[in-house]
Amino acid sequence: MKETMTRTAVCPRCKKVYTDRPAISRTDGKTPICPDCGTREALESIGIDTAEQDKILRAIHGNMSS
């Protein structure tokens, strides 16, 4: 039987604790960050402002809880 381990980490970017699979920061290409910060970095790279990023993340989290 396969065991499931939950990894807990603190995101160096936002300082929040997360348990999901990490994203890799675009700033150095090696630092693990939380999925939300990974999404934010991707959106920042294409010029999306913070307010729009917040809306996008709310939509993502809203769809995940359904």
PDBQT receptor file of N, H, CA, C and O in Angstrom, charges set to zero:
ATOM      1  N   MET A   1       0.837  -1.180   0.000  1.00  0.00    +0.000 N 
ATOM      2  CA  MET A   1       0.000   0.000   0.000  1.00  0.00    +0.000 C 
ATOM      3  C   MET A   1       0.886   1.249   0.000  1.00  0.00    +0.000 C 
ATOM      4  O   MET A   1       1.877   1.318   0.726  1.00  0.00    +0.000 OA
ATOM      5  N   LYS A   2       0.524   2.203  -0.800  1.00  0.00    +0.000 N 
ATOM      6  H   LYS A   2      -0.281   2.147  -1.390  1.00  0.00    +0.000 HD
ATOM      7  CA  LYS A   2       1.304   3.429  -0.918  1.00  0.00    +0.000 C 
ATOM      8  C   LYS A   2       0.996   4.376   0.244  1.00  0.00    +0.000 C 
ATOM      9  O   LYS A   2      -0.166   4.633   0.558  1.00  0.00    +0.000 OA
ATOM     10  N   GLU A   3       2.056   4.889   0.875  1.00  0.00    +0.000 N 
ATOM     11  H   GLU A   3       3.000   4.680   0.620  1.00  0.00    +0.000 HD
ATOM     12  CA  GLU A   3       1.877   5.854   1.955  1.00  0.00    +0.000 C 
ATOM     13  C   GLU A   3       1.861   7.263   1.392  1.00  0.00    +0.000 C 
ATOM     14  O   GLU A   3       2.573   7.574   0.436  1.00  0.00    +0.000 OA
ATOM     15  N   THR A   4       1.042   8.110   1.994  1.00  0.00    +0.000 N 
ATOM     16  H   THR A   4       0.464   7.858   2.770  1.00  0.00    +0.000 HD
ATOM     17  CA  THR A   4       0.976   9.499   1.582  1.00  0.00    +0.000 C 
ATOM     18  C   THR A   4       1.608  10.355   2.672  1.00  0.00    +0.000 C 
ATOM     19  O   THR A   4       1.205  10.302   3.834  1.00  0.00    +0.000 OA
ATOM     20  N   MET A   5       2.608  11.148   2.279  1.00  0.00    +0.000 N 
ATOM     21  H   MET A   5       2.935  11.192   1.335  1.00  0.00    +0.000 HD
ATOM     22  CA  MET A   5       3.245  12.055   3.224  1.00  0.00    +0.000 C 
ATOM     23  C   MET A   5       2.862  13.477   2.860  1.00  0.00    +0.000 C 
ATOM     24  O   MET A   5       2.851  13.850   1.687  1.00  0.00    +0.000 OA
ATOM     25  N   THR A   6       2.550  14.265   3.875  1.00  0.00    +0.000 N 
ATOM     26  H   THR A   6       2.560  13.962   4.828  1.00  0.00    +0.000 HD
ATOM     27  CA  THR A   6       2.239  15.663   3.656  1.00  0.00    +0.000 C 
ATOM     28  C   THR A   6       3.443  16.488   4.061  1.00  0.00    +0.000 C 
ATOM     29  O   THR A   6       3.922  16.400   5.192  1.00  0.00    +0.000 OA
ATOM     30  N   ARG A   7       3.919  17.276   3.145  1.00  0.00    +0.000 N 
ATOM     31  H   ARG A   7       3.530  17.347   2.227  1.00  0.00    +0.000 HD
ATOM     32  CA  ARG A   7       5.058  18.140   3.396  1.00  0.00    +0.000 C 
ATOM     33  C   ARG A   7       4.536  19.526   3.744  1.00  0.00    +0.000 C 
ATOM     34  O   ARG A   7       3.679  20.066   3.044  1.00  0.00    +0.000 OA
ATOM     35  N   THR A   8       5.047  20.095   4.815  1.00  0.00    +0.000 N 
ATOM     36  H   THR A   8       5.744  19.656   5.383  1.00  0.00    +0.000 HD
ATOM     37  CA  THR A   8       4.692  21.450   5.198  1.00  0.00    +0.000 C 
ATOM     38  C   THR A   8       5.915  22.325   4.997  1.00  0.00    +0.000 C 
ATOM     39  O   THR A   8       7.020  21.956   5.393  1.00  0.00    +0.000 OA
ATOM     40  N   ALA A   9       5.719  23.485   4.384  1.00  0.00    +0.000 N 
ATOM     41  H   ALA A   9       4.820  23.785   4.063  1.00  0.00    +0.000 HD
ATOM     42  CA  ALA A   9       6.820  24.408   4.144  1.00  0.00    +0.000 C 
ATOM     43  C   ALA A   9       6.327  25.837   4.335  1.00  0.00    +0.000 C 
ATOM     44  O   ALA A   9       5.126  26.103   4.313  1.00  0.00    +0.000 OA
ATOM     45  N   VAL A  10       7.271  26.746   4.524  1.00  0.00    +0.000 N 
ATOM     46  H   VAL A  10       8.247  26.530   4.542  1.00  0.00    +0.000 HD
ATOM     47  CA  VAL A  10       6.957  28.167   4.622  1.00  0.00    +0.000 C 
ATOM     48  C   VAL A  10       7.491  28.836   3.362  1.00  0.00    +0.000 C 
ATOM     49  O   VAL A  10       8.664  28.690   3.017  1.00  0.00    +0.000 OA
ATOM     50  N   CYS A  11       6.629  29.561   2.687  1.00  0.00    +0.000 N 
ATOM     51  H   CYS A  11       5.676  29.680   2.967  1.00  0.00    +0.000 HD
ATOM     52  CA  CYS A  11       7.018  30.247   1.459  1.00  0.00    +0.000 C 
ATOM     53  C   CYS A  11       7.954  31.412   1.809  1.00  0.00    +0.000 C 
ATOM     54  O   CYS A  11       7.608  32.252   2.640  1.00  0.00    +0.000 OA
ATOM     55  N   PRO A  12       9.129  31.470   1.185  1.00  0.00    +0.000 N 
ATOM     56  CA  PRO A  12      10.047  32.569   1.479  1.00  0.00    +0.000 C 
ATOM     57  C   PRO A  12       9.564  33.919   0.929  1.00  0.00    +0.000 C 
ATOM     58  O   PRO A  12      10.051  34.974   1.336  1.00  0.00    +0.000 OA
ATOM     59  N   ARG A  13       8.631  33.872   0.028  1.00  0.00    +0.000 N 
ATOM     60  H   ARG A  13       8.235  33.015  -0.302  1.00  0.00    +0.000 HD
ATOM     61  CA  ARG A  13       8.142  35.114  -0.585  1.00  0.00    +0.000 C 
ATOM     62  C   ARG A  13       7.024  35.758   0.242  1.00  0.00    +0.000 C 
ATOM     63  O   ARG A  13       7.076  36.956   0.520  1.00  0.00    +0.000 OA
ATOM     64  N   CYS A  14       6.018  34.974   0.635  1.00  0.00    +0.000 N 
ATOM     65  H   CYS A  14       5.976  34.001   0.409  1.00  0.00    +0.000 HD
ATOM     66  CA  CYS A  14       4.870  35.533   1.358  1.00  0.00    +0.000 C 
ATOM     67  C   CYS A  14       4.848  35.144   2.838  1.00  0.00    +0.000 C 
ATOM     68  O   CYS A  14       4.047  35.673   3.610  1.00  0.00    +0.000 OA
ATOM     69  N   LYS A  15       5.726  34.223   3.228  1.00  0.00    +0.000 N 
ATOM     70  H   LYS A  15       6.376  33.794   2.601  1.00  0.00    +0.000 HD
ATOM     71  CA  LYS A  15       5.858  33.744   4.617  1.00  0.00    +0.000 C 
ATOM     72  C   LYS A  15       4.680  32.905   5.109  1.00  0.00    +0.000 C 
ATOM     73  O   LYS A  15       4.557  32.673   6.312  1.00  0.00    +0.000 OA
ATOM     74  N   LYS A  16       3.818  32.447   4.212  1.00  0.00    +0.000 N 
ATOM     75  H   LYS A  16       3.918  32.635   3.235  1.00  0.00    +0.000 HD
ATOM     76  CA  LYS A  16       2.690  31.602   4.611  1.00  0.00    +0.000 C 
ATOM     77  C   LYS A  16       3.099  30.133   4.562  1.00  0.00    +0.000 C 
ATOM     78  O   LYS A  16       3.952  29.731   3.770  1.00  0.00    +0.000 OA
ATOM     79  N   VAL A  17       2.469  29.344   5.430  1.00  0.00    +0.000 N 
ATOM     80  H   VAL A  17       1.777  29.670   6.073  1.00  0.00    +0.000 HD
ATOM     81  CA  VAL A  17       2.687  27.900   5.445  1.00  0.00    +0.000 C 
ATOM     82  C   VAL A  17       1.823  27.282   4.349  1.00  0.00    +0.000 C 
ATOM     83  O   VAL A  17       0.667  27.664   4.169  1.00  0.00    +0.000 OA
ATOM     84  N   TYR A  18       2.393  26.327   3.619  1.00  0.00    +0.000 N 
ATOM     85  H   TYR A  18       3.333  26.016   3.765  1.00  0.00    +0.000 HD
ATOM     86  CA  TYR A  18       1.636  25.628   2.579  1.00  0.00    +0.000 C 
ATOM     87  C   TYR A  18       1.985  24.158   2.577  1.00  0.00    +0.000 C 
ATOM     88  O   TYR A  18       3.061  23.759   3.021  1.00  0.00    +0.000 OA
ATOM     89  N   THR A  19       1.056  23.351   2.068  1.00  0.00    +0.000 N 
ATOM     90  H   THR A  19       0.182  23.676   1.707  1.00  0.00    +0.000 HD
ATOM     91  CA  THR A  19       1.276  21.903   1.996  1.00  0.00    +0.000 C 
ATOM     92  C   THR A  19       1.172  21.371   0.571  1.00  0.00    +0.000 C 
ATOM     93  O   THR A  19       1.463  20.201   0.324  1.00  0.00    +0.000 OA
ATOM     94  N   ASP A  20       0.759  22.219  -0.363  1.00  0.00    +0.000 N 
ATOM     95  H   ASP A  20       0.522  23.169  -0.161  1.00  0.00    +0.000 HD
ATOM     96  CA  ASP A  20       0.657  21.790  -1.760  1.00  0.00    +0.000 C 
ATOM     97  C   ASP A  20       2.037  21.647  -2.375  1.00  0.00    +0.000 C 
ATOM     98  O   ASP A  20       3.043  22.049  -1.789  1.00  0.00    +0.000 OA
ATOM     99  N   ARG A  21       2.065  21.073  -3.556  1.00  0.00    +0.000 N 
ATOM    100  H   ARG A  21       1.249  20.747  -4.032  1.00  0.00    +0.000 HD
ATOM    101  CA  ARG A  21       3.313  20.944  -4.295  1.00  0.00    +0.000 C 
ATOM    102  C   ARG A  21       3.861  22.345  -4.589  1.00  0.00    +0.000 C 
ATOM    103  O   ARG A  21       3.109  23.205  -5.048  1.00  0.00    +0.000 OA
ATOM    104  N   PRO A  22       5.151  22.596  -4.336  1.00  0.00    +0.000 N 
ATOM    105  CA  PRO A  22       5.679  23.942  -4.541  1.00  0.00    +0.000 C 
ATOM    106  C   PRO A  22       5.870  24.287  -6.015  1.00  0.00    +0.000 C 
ATOM    107  O   PRO A  22       5.989  23.420  -6.880  1.00  0.00    +0.000 OA
ATOM    108  N   ALA A  23       5.891  25.584  -6.253  1.00  0.00    +0.000 N 
ATOM    109  H   ALA A  23       5.794  26.289  -5.550  1.00  0.00    +0.000 HD
ATOM    110  CA  ALA A  23       6.298  26.114  -7.558  1.00  0.00    +0.000 C 
ATOM    111  C   ALA A  23       7.778  26.488  -7.417  1.00  0.00    +0.000 C 
ATOM    112  O   ALA A  23       8.293  26.581  -6.303  1.00  0.00    +0.000 OA
ATOM    113  N   ILE A  24       8.441  26.697  -8.522  1.00  0.00    +0.000 N 
ATOM    114  H   ILE A  24       8.023  26.621  -9.427  1.00  0.00    +0.000 HD
ATOM    115  CA  ILE A  24       9.828  27.147  -8.499  1.00  0.00    +0.000 C 
ATOM    116  C   ILE A  24       9.843  28.629  -8.881  1.00  0.00    +0.000 C 
ATOM    117  O   ILE A  24       9.277  29.029  -9.898  1.00  0.00    +0.000 OA
ATOM    118  N   SER A  25      10.501  29.429  -8.046  1.00  0.00    +0.000 N 
ATOM    119  H   SER A  25      10.960  29.104  -7.220  1.00  0.00    +0.000 HD
ATOM    120  CA  SER A  25      10.533  30.865  -8.270  1.00  0.00    +0.000 C 
ATOM    121  C   SER A  25      11.192  31.200  -9.605  1.00  0.00    +0.000 C 
ATOM    122  O   SER A  25      12.194  30.598  -9.989  1.00  0.00    +0.000 OA
ATOM    123  N   ARG A  26      10.618  32.153 -10.289  1.00  0.00    +0.000 N 
ATOM    124  H   ARG A  26       9.804  32.642  -9.977  1.00  0.00    +0.000 HD
ATOM    125  CA  ARG A  26      11.187  32.619 -11.554  1.00  0.00    +0.000 C 
ATOM    126  C   ARG A  26      12.397  33.512 -11.329  1.00  0.00    +0.000 C 
ATOM    127  O   ARG A  26      13.178  33.738 -12.253  1.00  0.00    +0.000 OA
ATOM    128  N   THR A  27      12.564  34.027 -10.102  1.00  0.00    +0.000 N 
ATOM    129  H   THR A  27      11.929  33.843  -9.351  1.00  0.00    +0.000 HD
ATOM    130  CA  THR A  27      13.674  34.942  -9.850  1.00  0.00    +0.000 C 
ATOM    131  C   THR A  27      15.025  34.252  -9.894  1.00  0.00    +0.000 C 
ATOM    132  O   THR A  27      15.998  34.835 -10.374  1.00  0.00    +0.000 OA
ATOM    133  N   ASP A  28      15.106  33.007  -9.395  1.00  0.00    +0.000 N 
ATOM    134  H   ASP A  28      14.317  32.534  -9.005  1.00  0.00    +0.000 HD
ATOM    135  CA  ASP A  28      16.390  32.306  -9.423  1.00  0.00    +0.000 C 
ATOM    136  C   ASP A  28      16.316  30.917 -10.054  1.00  0.00    +0.000 C 
ATOM    137  O   ASP A  28      17.344  30.274 -10.264  1.00  0.00    +0.000 OA
ATOM    138  N   GLY A  29      15.105  30.455 -10.356  1.00  0.00    +0.000 N 
ATOM    139  H   GLY A  29      14.270  30.977 -10.186  1.00  0.00    +0.000 HD
ATOM    140  CA  GLY A  29      14.941  29.171 -11.010  1.00  0.00    +0.000 C 
ATOM    141  C   GLY A  29      15.185  27.962 -10.138  1.00  0.00    +0.000 C 
ATOM    142  O   GLY A  29      15.278  26.845 -10.647  1.00  0.00    +0.000 OA
ATOM    143  N   LYS A  30      15.295  28.163  -8.801  1.00  0.00    +0.000 N 
ATOM    144  H   LYS A  30      15.220  29.071  -8.388  1.00  0.00    +0.000 HD
ATOM    145  CA  LYS A  30      15.543  27.007  -7.944  1.00  0.00    +0.000 C 
ATOM    146  C   LYS A  30      14.837  27.050  -6.594  1.00  0.00    +0.000 C 
ATOM    147  O   LYS A  30      14.686  26.007  -5.957  1.00  0.00    +0.000 OA
ATOM    148  N   THR A  31      14.404  28.209  -6.142  1.00  0.00    +0.000 N 
ATOM    149  H   THR A  31      14.526  29.056  -6.659  1.00  0.00    +0.000 HD
ATOM    150  CA  THR A  31      13.781  28.318  -4.829  1.00  0.00    +0.000 C 
ATOM    151  C   THR A  31      12.327  27.865  -4.872  1.00  0.00    +0.000 C 
ATOM    152  O   THR A  31      11.539  28.386  -5.661  1.00  0.00    +0.000 OA
ATOM    153  N   PRO A  32      11.963  26.890  -4.022  1.00  0.00    +0.000 N 
ATOM    154  CA  PRO A  32      10.555  26.483  -3.960  1.00  0.00    +0.000 C 
ATOM    155  C   PRO A  32       9.723  27.571  -3.268  1.00  0.00    +0.000 C 
ATOM    156  O   PRO A  32      10.112  28.096  -2.225  1.00  0.00    +0.000 OA
ATOM    157  N   ILE A  33       8.588  27.894  -3.858  1.00  0.00    +0.000 N 
ATOM    158  H   ILE A  33       8.272  27.468  -4.705  1.00  0.00    +0.000 HD
ATOM    159  CA  ILE A  33       7.656  28.870  -3.304  1.00  0.00    +0.000 C 
ATOM    160  C   ILE A  33       6.257  28.266  -3.342  1.00  0.00    +0.000 C 
ATOM    161  O   ILE A  33       6.022  27.263  -4.015  1.00  0.00    +0.000 OA
ATOM    162  N   CYS A  34       5.328  28.889  -2.610  1.00  0.00    +0.000 N 
ATOM    163  H   CYS A  34       5.519  29.704  -2.064  1.00  0.00    +0.000 HD
ATOM    164  CA  CYS A  34       3.967  28.350  -2.597  1.00  0.00    +0.000 C 
ATOM    165  C   CYS A  34       3.305  28.509  -3.974  1.00  0.00    +0.000 C 
ATOM    166  O   CYS A  34       3.708  29.365  -4.760  1.00  0.00    +0.000 OA
ATOM    167  N   PRO A  35       2.311  27.699  -4.256  1.00  0.00    +0.000 N 
ATOM    168  CA  PRO A  35       1.642  27.774  -5.553  1.00  0.00    +0.000 C 
ATOM    169  C   PRO A  35       1.065  29.159  -5.869  1.00  0.00    +0.000 C 
ATOM    170  O   PRO A  35       1.110  29.598  -7.018  1.00  0.00    +0.000 OA
ATOM    171  N   ASP A  36       0.524  29.847  -4.859  1.00  0.00    +0.000 N 
ATOM    172  H   ASP A  36       0.487  29.490  -3.925  1.00  0.00    +0.000 HD
ATOM    173  CA  ASP A  36      -0.028  31.178  -5.116  1.00  0.00    +0.000 C 
ATOM    174  C   ASP A  36       1.057  32.164  -5.538  1.00  0.00    +0.000 C 
ATOM    175  O   ASP A  36       0.851  32.952  -6.461  1.00  0.00    +0.000 OA
ATOM    176  N   CYS A  37       2.205  32.126  -4.873  1.00  0.00    +0.000 N 
ATOM    177  H   CYS A  37       2.372  31.486  -4.123  1.00  0.00    +0.000 HD
ATOM    178  CA  CYS A  37       3.300  33.019  -5.272  1.00  0.00    +0.000 C 
ATOM    179  C   CYS A  37       3.833  32.639  -6.656  1.00  0.00    +0.000 C 
ATOM    180  O   CYS A  37       4.245  33.508  -7.424  1.00  0.00    +0.000 OA
ATOM    181  N   GLY A  38       3.827  31.358  -6.968  1.00  0.00    +0.000 N 
ATOM    182  H   GLY A  38       3.493  30.652  -6.344  1.00  0.00    +0.000 HD
ATOM    183  CA  GLY A  38       4.218  30.929  -8.311  1.00  0.00    +0.000 C 
ATOM    184  C   GLY A  38       3.281  31.504  -9.361  1.00  0.00    +0.000 C 
ATOM    185  O   GLY A  38       3.722  31.963 -10.415  1.00  0.00    +0.000 OA
ATOM    186  N   THR A  39       1.991  31.477  -9.067  1.00  0.00    +0.000 N 
ATOM    187  H   THR A  39       1.634  31.105  -8.211  1.00  0.00    +0.000 HD
ATOM    188  CA  THR A  39       1.004  32.059  -9.980  1.00  0.00    +0.000 C 
ATOM    189  C   THR A  39       1.222  33.561 -10.093  1.00  0.00    +0.000 C 
ATOM    190  O   THR A  39       1.185  34.119 -11.189  1.00  0.00    +0.000 OA
ATOM    191  N   ARG A  40       1.448  34.213  -8.957  1.00  0.00    +0.000 N 
ATOM    192  H   ARG A  40       1.478  33.759  -8.066  1.00  0.00    +0.000 HD
ATOM    193  CA  ARG A  40       1.684  35.664  -8.976  1.00  0.00    +0.000 C 
ATOM    194  C   ARG A  40       2.917  36.022  -9.801  1.00  0.00    +0.000 C 
ATOM    195  O   ARG A  40       2.885  36.971 -10.584  1.00  0.00    +0.000 OA
ATOM    196  N   GLU A  41       4.008  35.266  -9.630  1.00  0.00    +0.000 N 
ATOM    197  H   GLU A  41       4.034  34.494  -8.994  1.00  0.00    +0.000 HD
ATOM    198  CA  GLU A  41       5.217  35.551 -10.411  1.00  0.00    +0.000 C 
ATOM    199  C   GLU A  41       4.955  35.387 -11.901  1.00  0.00    +0.000 C 
ATOM    200  O   GLU A  41       5.440  36.181 -12.707  1.00  0.00    +0.000 OA
ATOM    201  N   ALA A  42       4.199  34.372 -12.270  1.00  0.00    +0.000 N 
ATOM    202  H   ALA A  42       3.805  33.727 -11.615  1.00  0.00    +0.000 HD
ATOM    203  CA  ALA A  42       3.877  34.161 -13.680  1.00  0.00    +0.000 C 
ATOM    204  C   ALA A  42       3.036  35.325 -14.217  1.00  0.00    +0.000 C 
ATOM    205  O   ALA A  42       3.285  35.830 -15.312  1.00  0.00    +0.000 OA
ATOM    206  N   LEU A  43       2.045  35.738 -13.438  1.00  0.00    +0.000 N 
ATOM    207  H   LEU A  43       1.843  35.327 -12.548  1.00  0.00    +0.000 HD
ATOM    208  CA  LEU A  43       1.182  36.838 -13.875  1.00  0.00    +0.000 C 
ATOM    209  C   LEU A  43       1.948  38.164 -13.928  1.00  0.00    +0.000 C 
ATOM    210  O   LEU A  43       1.739  38.965 -14.839  1.00  0.00    +0.000 OA
ATOM    211  N   GLU A  44       2.835  38.395 -12.950  1.00  0.00    +0.000 N 
ATOM    212  H   GLU A  44       3.005  37.744 -12.210  1.00  0.00    +0.000 HD
ATOM    213  CA  GLU A  44       3.663  39.601 -12.969  1.00  0.00    +0.000 C 
ATOM    214  C   GLU A  44       4.527  39.647 -14.229  1.00  0.00    +0.000 C 
ATOM    215  O   GLU A  44       4.742  40.712 -14.806  1.00  0.00    +0.000 OA
ATOM    216  N   SER A  45       5.016  38.485 -14.646  1.00  0.00    +0.000 N 
ATOM    217  H   SER A  45       4.841  37.620 -14.177  1.00  0.00    +0.000 HD
ATOM    218  CA  SER A  45       5.913  38.432 -15.804  1.00  0.00    +0.000 C 
ATOM    219  C   SER A  45       5.227  38.855 -17.098  1.00  0.00    +0.000 C 
ATOM    220  O   SER A  45       5.892  39.219 -18.067  1.00  0.00    +0.000 OA
ATOM    221  N   ILE A  46       3.891  38.806 -17.112  1.00  0.00    +0.000 N 
ATOM    222  H   ILE A  46       3.351  38.510 -16.325  1.00  0.00    +0.000 HD
ATOM    223  CA  ILE A  46       3.165  39.257 -18.303  1.00  0.00    +0.000 C 
ATOM    224  C   ILE A  46       2.423  40.567 -18.057  1.00  0.00    +0.000 C 
ATOM    225  O   ILE A  46       1.545  40.953 -18.829  1.00  0.00    +0.000 OA
ATOM    226  N   GLY A  47       2.796  41.253 -16.955  1.00  0.00    +0.000 N 
ATOM    227  H   GLY A  47       3.509  40.939 -16.328  1.00  0.00    +0.000 HD
ATOM    228  CA  GLY A  47       2.298  42.592 -16.720  1.00  0.00    +0.000 C 
ATOM    229  C   GLY A  47       0.947  42.711 -16.033  1.00  0.00    +0.000 C 
ATOM    230  O   GLY A  47       0.324  43.771 -16.088  1.00  0.00    +0.000 OA
ATOM    231  N   ILE A  48       0.482  41.652 -15.389  1.00  0.00    +0.000 N 
ATOM    232  H   ILE A  48       0.988  40.790 -15.344  1.00  0.00    +0.000 HD
ATOM    233  CA  ILE A  48      -0.806  41.696 -14.691  1.00  0.00    +0.000 C 
ATOM    234  C   ILE A  48      -0.598  42.371 -13.334  1.00  0.00    +0.000 C 
ATOM    235  O   ILE A  48       0.283  41.977 -12.569  1.00  0.00    +0.000 OA
ATOM    236  N   ASP A  49      -1.418  43.395 -13.038  1.00  0.00    +0.000 N 
ATOM    237  H   ASP A  49      -2.134  43.715 -13.659  1.00  0.00    +0.000 HD
ATOM    238  CA  ASP A  49      -1.256  44.107 -11.770  1.00  0.00    +0.000 C 
ATOM    239  C   ASP A  49      -1.791  43.296 -10.592  1.00  0.00    +0.000 C 
ATOM    240  O   ASP A  49      -2.495  42.302 -10.770  1.00  0.00    +0.000 OA
ATOM    241  N   THR A  50      -1.441  43.743  -9.380  1.00  0.00    +0.000 N 
ATOM    242  H   THR A  50      -0.870  44.550  -9.234  1.00  0.00    +0.000 HD
ATOM    243  CA  THR A  50      -1.776  43.012  -8.154  1.00  0.00    +0.000 C 
ATOM    244  C   THR A  50      -3.277  42.824  -7.975  1.00  0.00    +0.000 C 
ATOM    245  O   THR A  50      -3.720  41.749  -7.571  1.00  0.00    +0.000 OA
ATOM    246  N   ALA A  51      -4.069  43.857  -8.271  1.00  0.00    +0.000 N 
ATOM    247  H   ALA A  51      -3.709  44.730  -8.599  1.00  0.00    +0.000 HD
ATOM    248  CA  ALA A  51      -5.522  43.744  -8.108  1.00  0.00    +0.000 C 
ATOM    249  C   ALA A  51      -6.090  42.646  -9.006  1.00  0.00    +0.000 C 
ATOM    250  O   ALA A  51      -6.944  41.871  -8.575  1.00  0.00    +0.000 OA
ATOM    251  N   GLU A  52      -5.628  42.580 -10.228  1.00  0.00    +0.000 N 
ATOM    252  H   GLU A  52      -4.935  43.210 -10.578  1.00  0.00    +0.000 HD
ATOM    253  CA  GLU A  52      -6.095  41.545 -11.155  1.00  0.00    +0.000 C 
ATOM    254  C   GLU A  52      -5.593  40.165 -10.719  1.00  0.00    +0.000 C 
ATOM    255  O   GLU A  52      -6.310  39.173 -10.855  1.00  0.00    +0.000 OA
ATOM    256  N   GLN A  53      -4.372  40.100 -10.199  1.00  0.00    +0.000 N 
ATOM    257  H   GLN A  53      -3.789  40.905 -10.089  1.00  0.00    +0.000 HD
ATOM    258  CA  GLN A  53      -3.839  38.837  -9.675  1.00  0.00    +0.000 C 
ATOM    259  C   GLN A  53      -4.731  38.313  -8.556  1.00  0.00    +0.000 C 
ATOM    260  O   GLN A  53      -5.031  37.120  -8.493  1.00  0.00    +0.000 OA
ATOM    261  N   ASP A  54      -5.154  39.225  -7.668  1.00  0.00    +0.000 N 
ATOM    262  H   ASP A  54      -4.911  40.193  -7.719  1.00  0.00    +0.000 HD
ATOM    263  CA  ASP A  54      -6.037  38.830  -6.569  1.00  0.00    +0.000 C 
ATOM    264  C   ASP A  54      -7.335  38.228  -7.106  1.00  0.00    +0.000 C 
ATOM    265  O   ASP A  54      -7.810  37.216  -6.589  1.00  0.00    +0.000 OA
ATOM    266  N   LYS A  55      -7.905  38.839  -8.128  1.00  0.00    +0.000 N 
ATOM    267  H   LYS A  55      -7.519  39.661  -8.548  1.00  0.00    +0.000 HD
ATOM    268  CA  LYS A  55      -9.145  38.330  -8.729  1.00  0.00    +0.000 C 
ATOM    269  C   LYS A  55      -8.926  36.937  -9.321  1.00  0.00    +0.000 C 
ATOM    270  O   LYS A  55      -9.757  36.044  -9.161  1.00  0.00    +0.000 OA
ATOM    271  N   ILE A  56      -7.812  36.771  -9.998  1.00  0.00    +0.000 N 
ATOM    272  H   ILE A  56      -7.137  37.497 -10.128  1.00  0.00    +0.000 HD
ATOM    273  CA  ILE A  56      -7.501  35.483 -10.632  1.00  0.00    +0.000 C 
ATOM    274  C   ILE A  56      -7.322  34.397  -9.570  1.00  0.00    +0.000 C 
ATOM    275  O   ILE A  56      -7.847  33.293  -9.713  1.00  0.00    +0.000 OA
ATOM    276  N   LEU A  57      -6.587  34.711  -8.514  1.00  0.00    +0.000 N 
ATOM    277  H   LEU A  57      -6.161  35.608  -8.397  1.00  0.00    +0.000 HD
ATOM    278  CA  LEU A  57      -6.390  33.720  -7.451  1.00  0.00    +0.000 C 
ATOM    279  C   LEU A  57      -7.697  33.387  -6.740  1.00  0.00    +0.000 C 
ATOM    280  O   LEU A  57      -7.922  32.232  -6.377  1.00  0.00    +0.000 OA
ATOM    281  N   ARG A  58      -8.555  34.373  -6.537  1.00  0.00    +0.000 N 
ATOM    282  H   ARG A  58      -8.372  35.311  -6.832  1.00  0.00    +0.000 HD
ATOM    283  CA  ARG A  58      -9.870  34.090  -5.939  1.00  0.00    +0.000 C 
ATOM    284  C   ARG A  58     -10.670  33.153  -6.838  1.00  0.00    +0.000 C 
ATOM    285  O   ARG A  58     -11.341  32.244  -6.350  1.00  0.00    +0.000 OA
ATOM    286  N   ALA A  59     -10.599  33.371  -8.141  1.00  0.00    +0.000 N 
ATOM    287  H   ALA A  59     -10.054  34.110  -8.537  1.00  0.00    +0.000 HD
ATOM    288  CA  ALA A  59     -11.314  32.495  -9.086  1.00  0.00    +0.000 C 
ATOM    289  C   ALA A  59     -10.738  31.076  -9.040  1.00  0.00    +0.000 C 
ATOM    290  O   ALA A  59     -11.489  30.101  -9.067  1.00  0.00    +0.000 OA
ATOM    291  N   ILE A  60      -9.431  30.960  -8.970  1.00  0.00    +0.000 N 
ATOM    292  H   ILE A  60      -8.820  31.752  -8.947  1.00  0.00    +0.000 HD
ATOM    293  CA  ILE A  60      -8.802  29.647  -8.894  1.00  0.00    +0.000 C 
ATOM    294  C   ILE A  60      -9.234  28.928  -7.626  1.00  0.00    +0.000 C 
ATOM    295  O   ILE A  60      -9.639  27.767  -7.677  1.00  0.00    +0.000 OA
ATOM    296  N   HIS A  61      -9.150  29.605  -6.496  1.00  0.00    +0.000 N 
ATOM    297  H   HIS A  61      -8.821  30.548  -6.454  1.00  0.00    +0.000 HD
ATOM    298  CA  HIS A  61      -9.513  28.977  -5.220  1.00  0.00    +0.000 C 
ATOM    299  C   HIS A  61     -11.003  28.704  -5.142  1.00  0.00    +0.000 C 
ATOM    300  O   HIS A  61     -11.416  27.717  -4.533  1.00  0.00    +0.000 OA
ATOM    301  N   GLY A  62     -11.809  29.551  -5.742  1.00  0.00    +0.000 N 
ATOM    302  H   GLY A  62     -11.473  30.352  -6.237  1.00  0.00    +0.000 HD
ATOM    303  CA  GLY A  62     -13.256  29.316  -5.761  1.00  0.00    +0.000 C 
ATOM    304  C   GLY A  62     -13.613  28.069  -6.535  1.00  0.00    +0.000 C 
ATOM    305  O   GLY A  62     -14.500  27.317  -6.130  1.00  0.00    +0.000 OA
ATOM    306  N   ASN A  63     -12.928  27.839  -7.655  1.00  0.00    +0.000 N 
ATOM    307  H   ASN A  63     -12.208  28.450  -7.984  1.00  0.00    +0.000 HD
ATOM    308  CA  ASN A  63     -13.179  26.646  -8.466  1.00  0.00    +0.000 C 
ATOM    309  C   ASN A  63     -12.657  25.383  -7.810  1.00  0.00    +0.000 C 
ATOM    310  O   ASN A  63     -13.186  24.299  -8.054  1.00  0.00    +0.000 OA
ATOM    311  N   MET A  64     -11.623  25.502  -6.979  1.00  0.00    +0.000 N 
ATOM    312  H   MET A  64     -11.193  26.383  -6.781  1.00  0.00    +0.000 HD
ATOM    313  CA  MET A  64     -11.054  24.337  -6.323  1.00  0.00    +0.000 C 
ATOM    314  C   MET A  64     -11.949  23.838  -5.193  1.00  0.00    +0.000 C 
ATOM    315  O   MET A  64     -11.937  22.650  -4.869  1.00  0.00    +0.000 OA
ATOM    316  N   SER A  65     -12.725  24.740  -4.594  1.00  0.00    +0.000 N 
ATOM    317  H   SER A  65     -12.734  25.705  -4.857  1.00  0.00    +0.000 HD
ATOM    318  CA  SER A  65     -13.564  24.326  -3.472  1.00  0.00    +0.000 C 
ATOM    319  C   SER A  65     -14.910  23.805  -3.914  1.00  0.00    +0.000 C 
ATOM    320  O   SER A  65     -15.674  23.303  -3.088  1.00  0.00    +0.000 OA
ATOM    321  N   SER A  66     -15.223  23.909  -5.187  1.00  0.00    +0.000 N 
ATOM    322  H   SER A  66     -14.603  24.316  -5.857  1.00  0.00    +0.000 HD
ATOM    323  CA  SER A  66     -16.518  23.447  -5.695  1.00  0.00    +0.000 C 
ATOM    324  C   SER A  66     -16.576  21.947  -5.854  1.00  0.00    +0.000 C 
ATOM    325  O   SER A  66     -17.601  21.409  -6.272  1.00  0.00    +0.000 OA
TER     326      SER A  66
